[in-house]
Amino acid sequence: MKIAVVGTGYVGLVSGTCFAETGNQVTCIDIDQSKVDRLSSGEITIYEPGLEKIFNRNLKEGRLHFTTSLQDGIKDAVLIFLALPTPTGENGSADLKYILGVANDLGKILVPGDYKVIVDKSTVPVGTADKVRAAILASGGDQLTASFDIVSNPEFLREGAAVEDFMKPDRVVVGTSSERAQKVMQQLYEPFVRQGNPIIYMDEQSAELTKYAANSFLAVKISFMNEIAILCEKLGADVDMVRRGIGTDFRIGKHFLYPGLGYGGSCFPKDVQALSVSSKEAAYDFKILNAVIAVNKLQKEFFINKINNYYKGNLKGMKFAVWGLAFKPNTDDIREAPALEVIEQLLAGGATVTAFDPEAMPNVKKQTKLAIDFAPDQYTALTDADALIICTEWNEFRTPEYEKISTLLKSKTIFDGRNLYDPEKMKQLGFYYESIGREKVSI
Ligand SMILES: NC(=O)c1ccc[n+]([C@@H]2O[C@H](COP(=O)([O-])OP(=O)(O)OC[C@H]3O[C@@H](n4cnc5c(N)ncnc54)[C@H](O)[C@@H]3O)[C@@H](O)[C@H]2O)c1
């Protein structure tokens, strides 16, 4: 099949590459000329495990193309995927200007009788499929009515495991009222669900809400565990034990039960917020979501307070090493990364920071104005620092050379926002060690 993907970011590039991997001819369209140039010349623009290999293969085999021209990109495509940003708008709802802007442009270039399936892959509020349809007809005229269908096909990939998630999805959600579009989607996704995972068909509205419900539910789990962790500290319990104790219950499940610095990234914060606003607009106060948002904000403060309390509120002249900048491991994405907020607070307190992240440092340099130093490796970051602060659970931080940490730090002090180390071991090694929801180890 010939497929166009509009928007070549984390979702668009992964989707386009994976569609090409199953034999389709894919053209990815982006307004960012430099991104298109880099991708066309074989340079990958994001870090995502496993992506580069299949990207190069499909580029070389001529199944993957890049352009800035919407008209050229969609010319022979049966399917047009919209993988465009839906950032938080003014009142907290999802801003649809990118989606509706492209819908408007599509209306001007779609040809009556040349049937296309237009697929919303972005995370969009209920009612967006109707708005996209209306925008296309408003700019293209009613003669286009039978020439396209709209499908809502939310994406559930996790950054850091995006290729695996895309190639072997737990489920594919397809929202459409058109049988014709459903058949096209079935044909496209069959190779991805050969192991029996379902393609779930539903109406557009339910598909749109499914994505928000999924992300919001996961955010609820995270915030719930973060509050349990706080309670553990107050009551002398150990959150690792509690997590294992409840995670073995199949009704609860063991995923998303790790306390930490609160959720970040480009999805959860904006999606939870957007669902809360959508709910308000539908005259319903979604109480759990509002609590989740508040807890998530508090969780970062909870961690920063640990540092402030230890230094009695005086961070002036302190030097901190920060391990991890990405919002989670295995990605270079720093959107809403908790590390950035922790660093901002340290700098505001008069401290200096030297950071290391295996993949995200170029993005921090490019996208933020944080006045920090960057170290070439995790150990160099420690030189003469007063403490190590861990913000992202990259694998290489899990079993570090403790000897080296002891020697390089000015003081053997670690604030661990990801519970990477065993408090008992830290005690034996003579560290001052604070983590989340577990015993504080004093020297
Ligand atoms: N990142 C994730 O893990 C993830 C997962 C599931 C769903 N989503 C949703 O998918 C959507 C896209 O997210 P993302 O993280 O890929 O965004 P992104 O910011 O990484 O990529 C968006 C791309 O769209 C391009 N773009 C903007 N306007 C354009 C236009 N008019 N024409 C062509 N290209 C244009 C941008 O240049 C950018 O390359 C969002 O709605 C997001 O919520 C993201």
PDBQT file of the ligand as one rigid body, heavy atoms in Angstrom, charges set to zero:
ROOT
HETATM    1  N1  LIG A 501       5.731  10.700  21.622  1.00  0.00    +0.000 N 
HETATM    2  C1  LIG A 501       5.012   9.653  22.012  1.00  0.00    +0.000 C 
HETATM    3  O1  LIG A 501       5.484   8.753  22.691  1.00  0.00    +0.000 OA
HETATM    4  C2  LIG A 501       3.562   9.533  21.617  1.00  0.00    +0.000 A 
HETATM    5  C3  LIG A 501       2.910   8.318  21.805  1.00  0.00    +0.000 A 
HETATM    6  C4  LIG A 501       1.596   8.201  21.409  1.00  0.00    +0.000 A 
HETATM    7  C5  LIG A 501       0.932   9.294  20.872  1.00  0.00    +0.000 A 
HETATM    8  N2  LIG A 501       1.577  10.488  20.723  1.00  0.00    +0.000 N 
HETATM    9  C6  LIG A 501       0.839  11.602  20.102  1.00  0.00    +0.000 C 
HETATM   10  O2  LIG A 501       1.255  11.683  18.734  1.00  0.00    +0.000 OA
HETATM   11  C7  LIG A 501       1.267  13.055  18.305  1.00  0.00    +0.000 C 
HETATM   12  C8  LIG A 501       2.653  13.402  17.788  1.00  0.00    +0.000 C 
HETATM   13  O3  LIG A 501       3.568  13.295  18.839  1.00  0.00    +0.000 OA
HETATM   14  P1  LIG A 501       5.147  13.306  18.605  1.00  0.00    +0.000 P 
HETATM   15  O4  LIG A 501       5.767  13.046  19.917  1.00  0.00    +0.000 OA
HETATM   16  O5  LIG A 501       5.479  12.443  17.440  1.00  0.00    +0.000 OA
HETATM   17  O6  LIG A 501       5.371  14.841  18.173  1.00  0.00    +0.000 OA
HETATM   18  P2  LIG A 501       6.703  15.496  17.637  1.00  0.00    +0.000 P 
HETATM   19  O7  LIG A 501       6.674  16.907  18.098  1.00  0.00    +0.000 OA
HETATM   20  O8  LIG A 501       7.873  14.635  17.936  1.00  0.00    +0.000 OA
HETATM   21  O9  LIG A 501       6.513  15.474  16.040  1.00  0.00    +0.000 OA
HETATM   22  C9  LIG A 501       5.589  16.241  15.349  1.00  0.00    +0.000 C 
HETATM   23  C10 LIG A 501       6.169  16.566  13.952  1.00  0.00    +0.000 C 
HETATM   24  O10 LIG A 501       5.161  17.248  13.198  1.00  0.00    +0.000 OA
HETATM   25  C11 LIG A 501       5.820  18.215  12.394  1.00  0.00    +0.000 C 
HETATM   26  N3  LIG A 501       4.837  19.186  11.920  1.00  0.00    +0.000 N 
HETATM   27  C12 LIG A 501       4.267  20.234  12.573  1.00  0.00    +0.000 A 
HETATM   28  N4  LIG A 501       3.396  20.857  11.762  1.00  0.00    +0.000 NA
HETATM   29  C13 LIG A 501       3.414  20.215  10.579  1.00  0.00    +0.000 A 
HETATM   30  C14 LIG A 501       2.725  20.390   9.349  1.00  0.00    +0.000 A 
HETATM   31  N5  LIG A 501       1.850  21.367   9.179  1.00  0.00    +0.000 N 
HETATM   32  N6  LIG A 501       2.997  19.542   8.343  1.00  0.00    +0.000 NA
HETATM   33  C15 LIG A 501       3.905  18.552   8.484  1.00  0.00    +0.000 A 
HETATM   34  N7  LIG A 501       4.576  18.322   9.633  1.00  0.00    +0.000 NA
HETATM   35  C16 LIG A 501       4.331  19.147  10.658  1.00  0.00    +0.000 A 
HETATM   36  C17 LIG A 501       6.888  18.763  13.303  1.00  0.00    +0.000 C 
HETATM   37  O11 LIG A 501       7.904  19.431  12.570  1.00  0.00    +0.000 OA
HETATM   38  C18 LIG A 501       7.385  17.489  13.994  1.00  0.00    +0.000 C 
HETATM   39  O12 LIG A 501       8.442  16.894  13.273  1.00  0.00    +0.000 OA
HETATM   40  C19 LIG A 501       0.823  13.867  19.510  1.00  0.00    +0.000 C 
HETATM   41  O13 LIG A 501      -0.560  14.050  19.452  1.00  0.00    +0.000 OA
HETATM   42  C20 LIG A 501       1.172  12.964  20.677  1.00  0.00    +0.000 C 
HETATM   43  O14 LIG A 501       0.378  13.234  21.806  1.00  0.00    +0.000 OA
HETATM   44  C21 LIG A 501       2.888  10.619  21.056  1.00  0.00    +0.000 A 
ENDROOT
TORSDOF 0
